[in-house]
Structures are given as structure tokens and as C-alpha cells.
Amino acid sequence: MKREATRTIGEVLARYVQESHLEEGLLQTRIFAAWDQLAVGSVLLGTYTSHHSFRDGVLTCRIRSSVVRSHLQTQAEAIRERLNARLGDAYVKQLKLT
């Protein structure tokens, strides 16, 4: 057996993720985790979220409390920017709160 060029574990994992088409699922997981950990004022977003989905750059979150939802809707653009800053890129193009 002939030895090939060595690769780092990071390169091997990145290639595996790409070949297995796992990028979208991993991105969703990162976005949902960032949402759940983000705090706006005294409101921890994950506490009031009953469901979230991400498709085509739109993050849709179902908020349990109408009062919290109304408060968050006034700050939706700032929240979106904070999420993207935490993720390191502009993945979330729009934030929908229902």
C-alpha cells in the first residue's frame, strides 16, 4: 500500500461533511443554537420559542408569549444582525416571528 499525502483531521472532516451533504443540517443546528442562546434585554429567546425552522435564508420562530413576540418584532432587524454576527456570516436574511 502506497502512502498518500497526509491530511489534517479538519480537512478529512470537512471533506466528509461535503461529500455526505451535511452542510445544510449543520448550518441549521448552528443557527438554532445561536437563537436559543441569544438574549435580548432580560429575555432569553430559547425560553419562549416553541418551534423554529430555517429555509432559504428565512428563520421562522414561533414565540409562546404574545407580549414577548411583540417586543421582539420591534427589534427583529437588530436580532438578525446579532445572530449573523454570532454565526460569523450573513446566513439569516430575514427573521419571521409568529
mmCIF file as gemmi writes it, N, C-alpha and C atoms, coordinates in Angstrom:
data_model
loop_
_atom_site.group_PDB
_atom_site.id
_atom_site.type_symbol
_atom_site.label_atom_id
_atom_site.label_alt_id
_atom_site.label_comp_id
_atom_site.label_asym_id
_atom_site.label_entity_id
_atom_site.label_seq_id
_atom_site.pdbx_PDB_ins_code
_atom_site.Cartn_x
_atom_site.Cartn_y
_atom_site.Cartn_z
_atom_site.occupancy
_atom_site.B_iso_or_equiv
_atom_site.pdbx_formal_charge
_atom_site.auth_seq_id
_atom_site.auth_asym_id
_atom_site.pdbx_PDB_model_num
ATOM 1 N N . MET Axp A 1 ? 0.847 -1.163 0 1 0 ? 1 A 1
ATOM 2 C CA . MET Axp A 1 ? 0 0 0 1 0 ? 1 A 1
ATOM 3 C C . MET Axp A 1 ? 0.897 1.231 0 1 0 ? 1 A 1
ATOM 4 N N . LYS Axp A 2 ? 0.63 2.129 -0.929 1 0 ? 2 A 1
ATOM 5 C CA . LYS Axp A 2 ? 1.42 3.341 -1.077 1 0 ? 2 A 1
ATOM 6 C C . LYS Axp A 2 ? 0.835 4.448 -0.203 1 0 ? 2 A 1
ATOM 7 N N . ARG Axp A 3 ? 1.696 5.144 0.462 1 0 ? 3 A 1
ATOM 8 C CA . ARG Axp A 3 ? 1.27 6.23 1.344 1 0 ? 3 A 1
ATOM 9 C C . ARG Axp A 3 ? 0.921 7.47 0.518 1 0 ? 3 A 1
ATOM 10 N N . GLU Axp A 4 ? -0.237 8.04 0.788 1 0 ? 4 A 1
ATOM 11 C CA . GLU Axp A 4 ? -0.675 9.251 0.102 1 0 ? 4 A 1
ATOM 12 C C . GLU Axp A 4 ? -0.29 10.472 0.929 1 0 ? 4 A 1
ATOM 13 N N . ALA Axp A 5 ? -0.558 11.636 0.378 1 0 ? 5 A 1
ATOM 14 C CA . ALA Axp A 5 ? -0.277 12.875 1.103 1 0 ? 5 A 1
ATOM 15 C C . ALA Axp A 5 ? -1.103 12.905 2.389 1 0 ? 5 A 1
ATOM 16 N N . THR Axp A 6 ? -0.476 13.328 3.457 1 0 ? 6 A 1
ATOM 17 C CA . THR Axp A 6 ? -1.182 13.383 4.737 1 0 ? 6 A 1
ATOM 18 C C . THR Axp A 6 ? -2.105 14.591 4.768 1 0 ? 6 A 1
ATOM 19 N N . ARG Axp A 7 ? -3.196 14.429 5.495 1 0 ? 7 A 1
ATOM 20 C CA . ARG Axp A 7 ? -4.175 15.499 5.663 1 0 ? 7 A 1
ATOM 21 C C . ARG Axp A 7 ? -4.504 15.635 7.138 1 0 ? 7 A 1
ATOM 22 N N . THR Axp A 8 ? -4.885 16.838 7.522 1 0 ? 8 A 1
ATOM 23 C CA . THR Axp A 8 ? -5.27 17.053 8.914 1 0 ? 8 A 1
ATOM 24 C C . THR Axp A 8 ? -6.67 16.479 9.134 1 0 ? 8 A 1
ATOM 25 N N . ILE Axp A 9 ? -7.001 16.247 10.39 1 0 ? 9 A 1
ATOM 26 C CA . ILE Axp A 9 ? -8.327 15.72 10.724 1 0 ? 9 A 1
ATOM 27 C C . ILE Axp A 9 ? -9.414 16.708 10.308 1 0 ? 9 A 1
ATOM 28 N N . GLY Axp A 10 ? -9.108 18.007 10.388 1 0 ? 10 A 1
ATOM 29 C CA . GLY Axp A 10 ? -10.059 19.033 9.963 1 0 ? 10 A 1
ATOM 30 C C . GLY Axp A 10 ? -10.366 18.946 8.478 1 0 ? 10 A 1
ATOM 31 N N . GLU Axp A 11 ? -9.355 18.706 7.673 1 0 ? 11 A 1
ATOM 32 C CA . GLU Axp A 11 ? -9.553 18.558 6.235 1 0 ? 11 A 1
ATOM 33 C C . GLU Axp A 11 ? -10.381 17.309 5.921 1 0 ? 11 A 1
ATOM 34 N N . VAL Axp A 12 ? -10.086 16.229 6.617 1 0 ? 12 A 1
ATOM 35 C CA . VAL Axp A 12 ? -10.826 14.982 6.401 1 0 ? 12 A 1
ATOM 36 C C . VAL Axp A 12 ? -12.292 15.159 6.783 1 0 ? 12 A 1
ATOM 37 N N . LEU Axp A 13 ? -12.546 15.785 7.934 1 0 ? 13 A 1
ATOM 38 C CA . LEU Axp A 13 ? -13.932 16.009 8.372 1 0 ? 13 A 1
ATOM 39 C C . LEU Axp A 13 ? -14.675 16.941 7.428 1 0 ? 13 A 1
ATOM 40 N N . ALA Axp A 14 ? -14.017 18.008 6.984 1 0 ? 14 A 1
ATOM 41 C CA . ALA Axp A 14 ? -14.658 18.943 6.05 1 0 ? 14 A 1
ATOM 42 C C . ALA Axp A 14 ? -15.043 18.231 4.755 1 0 ? 14 A 1
ATOM 43 N N . ARG Axp A 15 ? -14.173 17.384 4.281 1 0 ? 15 A 1
ATOM 44 C CA . ARG Axp A 15 ? -14.469 16.641 3.051 1 0 ? 15 A 1
ATOM 45 C C . ARG Axp A 15 ? -15.624 15.666 3.273 1 0 ? 15 A 1
ATOM 46 N N . TYR Axp A 16 ? -15.631 14.987 4.423 1 0 ? 16 A 1
ATOM 47 C CA . TYR Axp A 16 ? -16.716 14.059 4.735 1 0 ? 16 A 1
ATOM 48 C C . TYR Axp A 16 ? -18.064 14.78 4.801 1 0 ? 16 A 1
ATOM 49 N N . VAL Axp A 17 ? -18.09 15.925 5.462 1 0 ? 17 A 1
ATOM 50 C CA . VAL Axp A 17 ? -19.33 16.707 5.575 1 0 ? 17 A 1
ATOM 51 C C . VAL Axp A 17 ? -19.81 17.115 4.192 1 0 ? 17 A 1
ATOM 52 N N . GLN Axp A 18 ? -18.905 17.548 3.346 1 0 ? 18 A 1
ATOM 53 C CA . GLN Axp A 18 ? -19.269 17.972 1.999 1 0 ? 18 A 1
ATOM 54 C C . GLN Axp A 18 ? -19.779 16.789 1.17 1 0 ? 18 A 1
ATOM 55 N N . GLU Axp A 19 ? -19.072 15.675 1.202 1 0 ? 19 A 1
ATOM 56 C CA . GLU Axp A 19 ? -19.465 14.509 0.407 1 0 ? 19 A 1
ATOM 57 C C . GLU Axp A 19 ? -20.765 13.88 0.902 1 0 ? 19 A 1
ATOM 58 N N . SER Axp A 20 ? -21.051 14.029 2.174 1 0 ? 20 A 1
ATOM 59 C CA . SER Axp A 20 ? -22.271 13.463 2.751 1 0 ? 20 A 1
ATOM 60 C C . SER Axp A 20 ? -23.453 14.425 2.696 1 0 ? 20 A 1
ATOM 61 N N . HIS Axp A 21 ? -23.236 15.62 2.164 1 0 ? 21 A 1
ATOM 62 C CA . HIS Axp A 21 ? -24.282 16.643 2.037 1 0 ? 21 A 1
ATOM 63 C C . HIS Axp A 21 ? -24.893 17.001 3.39 1 0 ? 21 A 1
ATOM 64 N N . LEU Axp A 22 ? -24.041 17.205 4.367 1 0 ? 22 A 1
ATOM 65 C CA . LEU Axp A 22 ? -24.485 17.534 5.722 1 0 ? 22 A 1
ATOM 66 C C . LEU Axp A 22 ? -24.419 19.028 6.036 1 0 ? 22 A 1
ATOM 67 N N . GLU Axp A 23 ? -23.961 19.849 5.097 1 0 ? 23 A 1
ATOM 68 C CA . GLU Axp A 23 ? -23.749 21.268 5.39 1 0 ? 23 A 1
ATOM 69 C C . GLU Axp A 23 ? -25.026 21.968 5.845 1 0 ? 23 A 1
ATOM 70 N N . GLU Axp A 24 ? -26.138 21.731 5.126 1 0 ? 24 A 1
ATOM 71 C CA . GLU Axp A 24 ? -27.391 22.419 5.448 1 0 ? 24 A 1
ATOM 72 C C . GLU Axp A 24 ? -27.88 22.067 6.847 1 0 ? 24 A 1
ATOM 73 N N . GLY Axp A 25 ? -27.825 20.793 7.201 1 0 ? 25 A 1
ATOM 74 C CA . GLY Axp A 25 ? -28.266 20.371 8.526 1 0 ? 25 A 1
ATOM 75 C C . GLY Axp A 25 ? -27.389 20.925 9.639 1 0 ? 25 A 1
ATOM 76 N N . LEU Axp A 26 ? -26.089 20.947 9.416 1 0 ? 26 A 1
ATOM 77 C CA . LEU Axp A 26 ? -25.177 21.512 10.408 1 0 ? 26 A 1
ATOM 78 C C . LEU Axp A 26 ? -25.385 23.017 10.558 1 0 ? 26 A 1
ATOM 79 N N . LEU Axp A 27 ? -25.646 23.694 9.442 1 0 ? 27 A 1
ATOM 80 C CA . LEU Axp A 27 ? -25.911 25.132 9.499 1 0 ? 27 A 1
ATOM 81 C C . LEU Axp A 27 ? -27.181 25.403 10.291 1 0 ? 27 A 1
ATOM 82 N N . GLN Axp A 28 ? -28.234 24.627 10.042 1 0 ? 28 A 1
ATOM 83 C CA . GLN Axp A 28 ? -29.476 24.799 10.8 1 0 ? 28 A 1
ATOM 84 C C . GLN Axp A 28 ? -29.233 24.596 12.289 1 0 ? 28 A 1
ATOM 85 N N . THR Axp A 29 ? -28.476 23.596 12.633 1 0 ? 29 A 1
ATOM 86 C CA . THR Axp A 29 ? -28.175 23.327 14.037 1 0 ? 29 A 1
ATOM 87 C C . THR Axp A 29 ? -27.439 24.496 14.67 1 0 ? 29 A 1
ATOM 88 N N . ARG Axp A 30 ? -26.471 25.065 13.947 1 0 ? 30 A 1
ATOM 89 C CA . ARG Axp A 30 ? -25.734 26.228 14.457 1 0 ? 30 A 1
ATOM 90 C C . ARG Axp A 30 ? -26.658 27.428 14.63 1 0 ? 30 A 1
ATOM 91 N N . ILE Axp A 31 ? -27.55 27.655 13.664 1 0 ? 31 A 1
ATOM 92 C CA . ILE Axp A 31 ? -28.47 28.799 13.736 1 0 ? 31 A 1
ATOM 93 C C . ILE Axp A 31 ? -29.427 28.637 14.912 1 0 ? 31 A 1
ATOM 94 N N . PHE Axp A 32 ? -30.003 27.45 15.081 1 0 ? 32 A 1
ATOM 95 C CA . PHE Axp A 32 ? -30.94 27.225 16.182 1 0 ? 32 A 1
ATOM 96 C C . PHE Axp A 32 ? -30.251 27.364 17.535 1 0 ? 32 A 1
ATOM 97 N N . ALA Axp A 33 ? -29.025 26.877 17.634 1 0 ? 33 A 1
ATOM 98 C CA . ALA Axp A 33 ? -28.28 27.006 18.897 1 0 ? 33 A 1
ATOM 99 C C . ALA Axp A 33 ? -27.98 28.469 19.199 1 0 ? 33 A 1
ATOM 100 N N . ALA Axp A 34 ? -27.607 29.233 18.169 1 0 ? 34 A 1
ATOM 101 C CA . ALA Axp A 34 ? -27.342 30.664 18.363 1 0 ? 34 A 1
ATOM 102 C C . ALA Axp A 34 ? -28.612 31.378 18.804 1 0 ? 34 A 1
ATOM 103 N N . TRP Axp A 35 ? -29.75 31.029 18.202 1 0 ? 35 A 1
ATOM 104 C CA . TRP Axp A 35 ? -31.035 31.634 18.584 1 0 ? 35 A 1
ATOM 105 C C . TRP Axp A 35 ? -31.357 31.311 20.04 1 0 ? 35 A 1
ATOM 106 N N . ASP Axp A 36 ? -31.222 30.06 20.422 1 0 ? 36 A 1
ATOM 107 C CA . ASP Axp A 36 ? -31.572 29.637 21.784 1 0 ? 36 A 1
ATOM 108 C C . ASP Axp A 36 ? -30.696 30.296 22.842 1 0 ? 36 A 1
ATOM 109 N N . GLN Axp A 37 ? -29.462 30.644 22.503 1 0 ? 37 A 1
ATOM 110 C CA . GLN Axp A 37 ? -28.532 31.24 23.467 1 0 ? 37 A 1
ATOM 111 C C . GLN Axp A 37 ? -28.57 32.76 23.465 1 0 ? 37 A 1
ATOM 112 N N . LEU Axp A 38 ? -29.202 33.36 22.473 1 0 ? 38 A 1
ATOM 113 C CA . LEU Axp A 38 ? -29.21 34.817 22.348 1 0 ? 38 A 1
ATOM 114 C C . LEU Axp A 38 ? -30.177 35.431 23.362 1 0 ? 38 A 1
ATOM 115 N N . ALA Axp A 39 ? -29.738 36.475 24.009 1 0 ? 39 A 1
ATOM 116 C CA . ALA Axp A 39 ? -30.578 37.183 24.969 1 0 ? 39 A 1
ATOM 117 C C . ALA Axp A 39 ? -30.824 38.599 24.471 1 0 ? 39 A 1
ATOM 118 N N . VAL Axp A 40 ? -32.077 39.032 24.554 1 0 ? 40 A 1
ATOM 119 C CA . VAL Axp A 40 ? -32.451 40.397 24.196 1 0 ? 40 A 1
ATOM 120 C C . VAL Axp A 40 ? -33.016 41.032 25.46 1 0 ? 40 A 1
ATOM 121 N N . GLY Axp A 41 ? -32.249 41.958 26.016 1 0 ? 41 A 1
ATOM 122 C CA . GLY Axp A 41 ? -32.64 42.518 27.304 1 0 ? 41 A 1
ATOM 123 C C . GLY Axp A 41 ? -32.611 41.411 28.348 1 0 ? 41 A 1
ATOM 124 N N . SER Axp A 42 ? -33.723 41.215 29.022 1 0 ? 42 A 1
ATOM 125 C CA . SER Axp A 42 ? -33.798 40.166 30.036 1 0 ? 42 A 1
ATOM 126 C C . SER Axp A 42 ? -34.475 38.908 29.484 1 0 ? 42 A 1
ATOM 127 N N . VAL Axp A 43 ? -34.733 38.876 28.168 1 0 ? 43 A 1
ATOM 128 C CA . VAL Axp A 43 ? -35.449 37.765 27.551 1 0 ? 43 A 1
ATOM 129 C C . VAL Axp A 43 ? -34.454 36.825 26.879 1 0 ? 43 A 1
ATOM 130 N N . LEU Axp A 44 ? -34.386 35.588 27.353 1 0 ? 44 A 1
ATOM 131 C CA . LEU Axp A 44 ? -33.589 34.56 26.695 1 0 ? 44 A 1
ATOM 132 C C . LEU Axp A 44 ? -34.488 33.922 25.642 1 0 ? 44 A 1
ATOM 133 N N . LEU Axp A 45 ? -34.127 34.073 24.364 1 0 ? 45 A 1
ATOM 134 C CA . LEU Axp A 45 ? -35.028 33.709 23.274 1 0 ? 45 A 1
ATOM 135 C C . LEU Axp A 45 ? -35.42 32.234 23.287 1 0 ? 45 A 1
ATOM 136 N N . GLY Axp A 46 ? -34.499 31.356 23.622 1 0 ? 46 A 1
ATOM 137 C CA . GLY Axp A 46 ? -34.805 29.927 23.637 1 0 ? 46 A 1
ATOM 138 C C . GLY Axp A 46 ? -35.897 29.565 24.633 1 0 ? 46 A 1
ATOM 139 N N . THR Axp A 47 ? -36.054 30.351 25.685 1 0 ? 47 A 1
ATOM 140 C CA . THR Axp A 47 ? -37.054 30.093 26.71 1 0 ? 47 A 1
ATOM 141 C C . THR Axp A 47 ? -38.472 30.25 26.173 1 0 ? 47 A 1
ATOM 142 N N . TYR Axp A 48 ? -38.688 31.191 25.27 1 0 ? 48 A 1
ATOM 143 C CA . TYR Axp A 48 ? -40.024 31.494 24.762 1 0 ? 48 A 1
ATOM 144 C C . TYR Axp A 48 ? -40.307 30.897 23.387 1 0 ? 48 A 1
ATOM 145 N N . THR Axp A 49 ? -39.364 30.16 22.825 1 0 ? 49 A 1
ATOM 146 C CA . THR Axp A 49 ? -39.53 29.605 21.485 1 0 ? 49 A 1
ATOM 147 C C . THR Axp A 49 ? -40.089 28.192 21.57 1 0 ? 49 A 1
ATOM 148 N N . SER Axp A 50 ? -41.205 27.942 20.873 1 0 ? 50 A 1
ATOM 149 C CA . SER Axp A 50 ? -41.771 26.593 20.86 1 0 ? 50 A 1
ATOM 150 C C . SER Axp A 50 ? -41.374 25.827 19.607 1 0 ? 50 A 1
ATOM 151 N N . HIS Axp A 51 ? -41.019 26.528 18.537 1 0 ? 51 A 1
ATOM 152 C CA . HIS Axp A 51 ? -40.633 25.867 17.286 1 0 ? 51 A 1
ATOM 153 C C . HIS Axp A 51 ? -39.857 26.859 16.434 1 0 ? 51 A 1
ATOM 154 N N . HIS Axp A 52 ? -38.868 26.36 15.692 1 0 ? 52 A 1
ATOM 155 C CA . HIS Axp A 52 ? -38.189 27.206 14.727 1 0 ? 52 A 1
ATOM 156 C C . HIS Axp A 52 ? -37.815 26.398 13.504 1 0 ? 52 A 1
ATOM 157 N N . SER Axp A 53 ? -37.73 27.104 12.366 1 0 ? 53 A 1
ATOM 158 C CA . SER Axp A 53 ? -37.321 26.465 11.114 1 0 ? 53 A 1
ATOM 159 C C . SER Axp A 53 ? -36.474 27.461 10.327 1 0 ? 53 A 1
ATOM 160 N N . PHE Axp A 54 ? -35.645 26.907 9.435 1 0 ? 54 A 1
ATOM 161 C CA . PHE Axp A 54 ? -34.782 27.745 8.617 1 0 ? 54 A 1
ATOM 162 C C . PHE Axp A 54 ? -34.807 27.208 7.195 1 0 ? 54 A 1
ATOM 163 N N . ARG Axp A 55 ? -35.169 28.085 6.253 1 0 ? 55 A 1
ATOM 164 C CA . ARG Axp A 55 ? -35.196 27.698 4.841 1 0 ? 55 A 1
ATOM 165 C C . ARG Axp A 55 ? -34.963 28.926 3.977 1 0 ? 55 A 1
ATOM 166 N N . ASP Axp A 56 ? -34.064 28.795 3.03 1 0 ? 56 A 1
ATOM 167 C CA . ASP Axp A 56 ? -33.774 29.852 2.051 1 0 ? 56 A 1
ATOM 168 C C . ASP Axp A 56 ? -33.454 31.194 2.702 1 0 ? 56 A 1
ATOM 169 N N . GLY Axp A 57 ? -32.724 31.169 3.793 1 0 ? 57 A 1
ATOM 170 C CA . GLY Axp A 57 ? -32.3 32.393 4.455 1 0 ? 57 A 1
ATOM 171 C C . GLY Axp A 57 ? -33.324 33.004 5.39 1 0 ? 57 A 1
ATOM 172 N N . VAL Axp A 58 ? -34.467 32.347 5.56 1 0 ? 58 A 1
ATOM 173 C CA . VAL Axp A 58 ? -35.528 32.868 6.428 1 0 ? 58 A 1
ATOM 174 C C . VAL Axp A 58 ? -35.614 32.008 7.687 1 0 ? 58 A 1
ATOM 175 N N . LEU Axp A 59 ? -35.378 32.628 8.831 1 0 ? 59 A 1
ATOM 176 C CA . LEU Axp A 59 ? -35.513 31.965 10.123 1 0 ? 59 A 1
ATOM 177 C C . LEU Axp A 59 ? -36.895 32.31 10.672 1 0 ? 59 A 1
ATOM 178 N N . THR Axp A 60 ? -37.719 31.279 10.849 1 0 ? 60 A 1
ATOM 179 C CA . THR Axp A 60 ? -39.066 31.46 11.372 1 0 ? 60 A 1
ATOM 180 C C . THR Axp A 60 ? -39.119 30.874 12.771 1 0 ? 60 A 1
ATOM 181 N N . CYS Axp A 61 ? -39.559 31.683 13.733 1 0 ? 61 A 1
ATOM 182 C CA . CYS Axp A 61 ? -39.622 31.246 15.125 1 0 ? 61 A 1
ATOM 183 C C . CYS Axp A 61 ? -41.027 31.466 15.67 1 0 ? 61 A 1
ATOM 184 N N . ARG Axp A 62 ? -41.555 30.442 16.308 1 0 ? 62 A 1
ATOM 185 C CA . ARG Axp A 62 ? -42.865 30.552 16.951 1 0 ? 62 A 1
ATOM 186 C C . ARG Axp A 62 ? -42.618 30.898 18.413 1 0 ? 62 A 1
ATOM 187 N N . ILE Axp A 63 ? -43.124 32.052 18.822 1 0 ? 63 A 1
ATOM 188 C CA . ILE Axp A 63 ? -42.928 32.557 20.183 1 0 ? 63 A 1
ATOM 189 C C . ILE Axp A 63 ? -44.197 32.299 20.993 1 0 ? 63 A 1
ATOM 190 N N . ARG Axp A 64 ? -44.036 31.738 22.18 1 0 ? 64 A 1
ATOM 191 C CA . ARG Axp A 64 ? -45.182 31.362 23.018 1 0 ? 64 A 1
ATOM 192 C C . ARG Axp A 64 ? -45.958 32.559 23.555 1 0 ? 64 A 1
ATOM 193 N N . SER Axp A 65 ? -45.269 33.618 23.898 1 0 ? 65 A 1
ATOM 194 C CA . SER Axp A 65 ? -45.897 34.77 24.538 1 0 ? 65 A 1
ATOM 195 C C . SER Axp A 65 ? -46.131 35.889 23.523 1 0 ? 65 A 1
ATOM 196 N N . SER Axp A 66 ? -47.365 36.369 23.441 1 0 ? 66 A 1
ATOM 197 C CA . SER Axp A 66 ? -47.673 37.45 22.512 1 0 ? 66 A 1
ATOM 198 C C . SER Axp A 66 ? -46.978 38.749 22.923 1 0 ? 66 A 1
ATOM 199 N N . VAL Axp A 67 ? -46.805 38.953 24.209 1 0 ? 67 A 1
ATOM 200 C CA . VAL Axp A 67 ? -46.128 40.155 24.694 1 0 ? 67 A 1
ATOM 201 C C . VAL Axp A 67 ? -44.654 40.127 24.291 1 0 ? 67 A 1
ATOM 202 N N . VAL Axp A 68 ? -44.004 38.989 24.492 1 0 ? 68 A 1
ATOM 203 C CA . VAL Axp A 68 ? -42.594 38.848 24.111 1 0 ? 68 A 1
ATOM 204 C C . VAL Axp A 68 ? -42.457 38.948 22.597 1 0 ? 68 A 1
ATOM 205 N N . ARG Axp A 69 ? -43.37 38.314 21.843 1 0 ? 69 A 1
ATOM 206 C CA . ARG Axp A 69 ? -43.323 38.377 20.383 1 0 ? 69 A 1
ATOM 207 C C . ARG Axp A 69 ? -43.419 39.816 19.896 1 0 ? 69 A 1
ATOM 208 N N . SER Axp A 70 ? -44.333 40.584 20.462 1 0 ? 70 A 1
ATOM 209 C CA . SER Axp A 70 ? -44.486 41.984 20.078 1 0 ? 70 A 1
ATOM 210 C C . SER Axp A 70 ? -43.216 42.773 20.38 1 0 ? 70 A 1
ATOM 211 N N . HIS Axp A 71 ? -42.628 42.528 21.52 1 0 ? 71 A 1
ATOM 212 C CA . HIS Axp A 71 ? -41.385 43.203 21.906 1 0 ? 71 A 1
ATOM 213 C C . HIS Axp A 71 ? -40.253 42.838 20.939 1 0 ? 71 A 1
ATOM 214 N N . LEU Axp A 72 ? -40.154 41.572 20.59 1 0 ? 72 A 1
ATOM 215 C CA . LEU Axp A 72 ? -39.088 41.119 19.698 1 0 ? 72 A 1
ATOM 216 C C . LEU Axp A 72 ? -39.273 41.62 18.273 1 0 ? 72 A 1
ATOM 217 N N . GLN Axp A 73 ? -40.516 41.75 17.822 1 0 ? 73 A 1
ATOM 218 C CA . GLN Axp A 73 ? -40.763 42.217 16.46 1 0 ? 73 A 1
ATOM 219 C C . GLN Axp A 73 ? -40.261 43.64 16.247 1 0 ? 73 A 1
ATOM 220 N N . THR Axp A 74 ? -40.278 44.441 17.29 1 0 ? 74 A 1
ATOM 221 C CA . THR Axp A 74 ? -39.762 45.804 17.155 1 0 ? 74 A 1
ATOM 222 C C . THR Axp A 74 ? -38.239 45.814 17.014 1 0 ? 74 A 1
ATOM 223 N N . GLN Axp A 75 ? -37.598 44.719 17.434 1 0 ? 75 A 1
ATOM 224 C CA . GLN Axp A 75 ? -36.148 44.631 17.388 1 0 ? 75 A 1
ATOM 225 C C . GLN Axp A 75 ? -35.654 43.547 16.424 1 0 ? 75 A 1
ATOM 226 N N . ALA Axp A 76 ? -36.496 43.111 15.5 1 0 ? 76 A 1
ATOM 227 C CA . ALA Axp A 76 ? -36.182 41.971 14.629 1 0 ? 76 A 1
ATOM 228 C C . ALA Axp A 76 ? -34.904 42.187 13.828 1 0 ? 76 A 1
ATOM 229 N N . GLU Axp A 77 ? -34.706 43.362 13.29 1 0 ? 77 A 1
ATOM 230 C CA . GLU Axp A 77 ? -33.514 43.624 12.471 1 0 ? 77 A 1
ATOM 231 C C . GLU Axp A 77 ? -32.239 43.564 13.313 1 0 ? 77 A 1
ATOM 232 N N . ALA Axp A 78 ? -32.281 44.125 14.496 1 0 ? 78 A 1
ATOM 233 C CA . ALA Axp A 78 ? -31.114 44.081 15.384 1 0 ? 78 A 1
ATOM 234 C C . ALA Axp A 78 ? -30.829 42.648 15.83 1 0 ? 78 A 1
ATOM 235 N N . ILE Axp A 79 ? -31.867 41.873 16.083 1 0 ? 79 A 1
ATOM 236 C CA . ILE Axp A 79 ? -31.691 40.475 16.472 1 0 ? 79 A 1
ATOM 237 C C . ILE Axp A 79 ? -31.062 39.69 15.328 1 0 ? 79 A 1
ATOM 238 N N . ARG Axp A 80 ? -31.542 39.925 14.113 1 0 ? 80 A 1
ATOM 239 C CA . ARG Axp A 80 ? -30.991 39.243 12.938 1 0 ? 80 A 1
ATOM 240 C C . ARG Axp A 80 ? -29.503 39.553 12.78 1 0 ? 80 A 1
ATOM 241 N N . GLU Axp A 81 ? -29.146 40.823 12.967 1 0 ? 81 A 1
ATOM 242 C CA . GLU Axp A 81 ? -27.738 41.211 12.861 1 0 ? 81 A 1
ATOM 243 C C . GLU Axp A 81 ? -26.892 40.561 13.95 1 0 ? 81 A 1
ATOM 244 N N . ARG Axp A 82 ? -27.416 40.471 15.161 1 0 ? 82 A 1
ATOM 245 C CA . ARG Axp A 82 ? -26.68 39.82 16.254 1 0 ? 82 A 1
ATOM 246 C C . ARG Axp A 82 ? -26.505 38.325 15.996 1 0 ? 82 A 1
ATOM 247 N N . LEU Axp A 83 ? -27.537 37.7 15.428 1 0 ? 83 A 1
ATOM 248 C CA . LEU Axp A 83 ? -27.425 36.282 15.079 1 0 ? 83 A 1
ATOM 249 C C . LEU Axp A 83 ? -26.327 36.064 14.042 1 0 ? 83 A 1
ATOM 250 N N . ASN Axp A 84 ? -26.348 36.864 12.991 1 0 ? 84 A 1
ATOM 251 C CA . ASN Axp A 84 ? -25.343 36.727 11.938 1 0 ? 84 A 1
ATOM 252 C C . ASN Axp A 84 ? -23.94 37.017 12.461 1 0 ? 84 A 1
ATOM 253 N N . ALA Axp A 85 ? -23.818 37.975 13.363 1 0 ? 85 A 1
ATOM 254 C CA . ALA Axp A 85 ? -22.514 38.266 13.958 1 0 ? 85 A 1
ATOM 255 C C . ALA Axp A 85 ? -22.023 37.067 14.764 1 0 ? 85 A 1
ATOM 256 N N . ARG Axp A 86 ? -22.918 36.434 15.49 1 0 ? 86 A 1
ATOM 257 C CA . ARG Axp A 86 ? -22.553 35.262 16.288 1 0 ? 86 A 1
ATOM 258 C C . ARG Axp A 86 ? -22.18 34.082 15.383 1 0 ? 86 A 1
ATOM 259 N N . LEU Axp A 87 ? -22.849 33.979 14.229 1 0 ? 87 A 1
ATOM 260 C CA . LEU Axp A 87 ? -22.577 32.88 13.295 1 0 ? 87 A 1
ATOM 261 C C . LEU Axp A 87 ? -21.356 33.148 12.429 1 0 ? 87 A 1
ATOM 262 N N . GLY Axp A 88 ? -20.955 34.403 12.308 1 0 ? 88 A 1
ATOM 263 C CA . GLY Axp A 88 ? -19.763 34.736 11.534 1 0 ? 88 A 1
ATOM 264 C C . GLY Axp A 88 ? -20.011 34.966 10.062 1 0 ? 88 A 1
ATOM 265 N N . ASP Axp A 89 ? -21.262 34.99 9.631 1 0 ? 89 A 1
ATOM 266 C CA . ASP Axp A 89 ? -21.598 35.253 8.232 1 0 ? 89 A 1
ATOM 267 C C . ASP Axp A 89 ? -23.074 35.638 8.162 1 0 ? 89 A 1
ATOM 268 N N . ALA Axp A 90 ? -23.505 36.162 7.038 1 0 ? 90 A 1
ATOM 269 C CA . ALA Axp A 90 ? -24.886 36.625 6.873 1 0 ? 90 A 1
ATOM 270 C C . ALA Axp A 90 ? -25.771 35.492 6.372 1 0 ? 90 A 1
ATOM 271 N N . TYR Axp A 91 ? -25.991 34.49 7.203 1 0 ? 91 A 1
ATOM 272 C CA . TYR Axp A 91 ? -26.837 33.353 6.825 1 0 ? 91 A 1
ATOM 273 C C . TYR Axp A 91 ? -28.306 33.701 6.893 1 0 ? 91 A 1
ATOM 274 N N . VAL Axp A 92 ? -28.711 34.429 7.94 1 0 ? 92 A 1
ATOM 275 C CA . VAL Axp A 92 ? -30.116 34.769 8.157 1 0 ? 92 A 1
ATOM 276 C C . VAL Axp A 92 ? -30.422 36.061 7.415 1 0 ? 92 A 1
ATOM 277 N N . LYS Axp A 93 ? -31.226 35.955 6.374 1 0 ? 93 A 1
ATOM 278 C CA . LYS Axp A 93 ? -31.585 37.129 5.568 1 0 ? 93 A 1
ATOM 279 C C . LYS Axp A 93 ? -32.834 37.808 6.12 1 0 ? 93 A 1
ATOM 280 N N . GLN Axp A 94 ? -33.732 37.006 6.695 1 0 ? 94 A 1
ATOM 281 C CA . GLN Axp A 94 ? -34.977 37.537 7.219 1 0 ? 94 A 1
ATOM 282 C C . GLN Axp A 94 ? -35.356 36.766 8.471 1 0 ? 94 A 1
ATOM 283 N N . LEU Axp A 95 ? -35.969 37.464 9.418 1 0 ? 95 A 1
ATOM 284 C CA . LEU Axp A 95 ? -36.43 36.85 10.661 1 0 ? 95 A 1
ATOM 285 C C . LEU Axp A 95 ? -37.943 37.031 10.753 1 0 ? 95 A 1
ATOM 286 N N . LYS Axp A 96 ? -38.664 35.907 10.855 1 0 ? 96 A 1
ATOM 287 C CA . LYS Axp A 96 ? -40.118 35.939 10.993 1 0 ? 96 A 1
ATOM 288 C C . LYS Axp A 96 ? -40.484 35.43 12.38 1 0 ? 96 A 1
ATOM 289 N N . LEU Axp A 97 ? -41.27 36.19 13.089 1 0 ? 97 A 1
ATOM 290 C CA . LEU Axp A 97 ? -41.726 35.802 14.419 1 0 ? 97 A 1
ATOM 291 C C . LEU Axp A 97 ? -43.22 35.565 14.364 1 0 ? 97 A 1
ATOM 292 N N . THR Axp A 98 ? -43.648 34.377 14.72 1 0 ? 98 A 1
ATOM 293 C CA . THR Axp A 98 ? -45.072 34.05 14.673 1 0 ? 98 A 1
ATOM 294 C C . THR Axp A 98 ? -45.565 33.633 16.035 1 0 ? 98 A 1
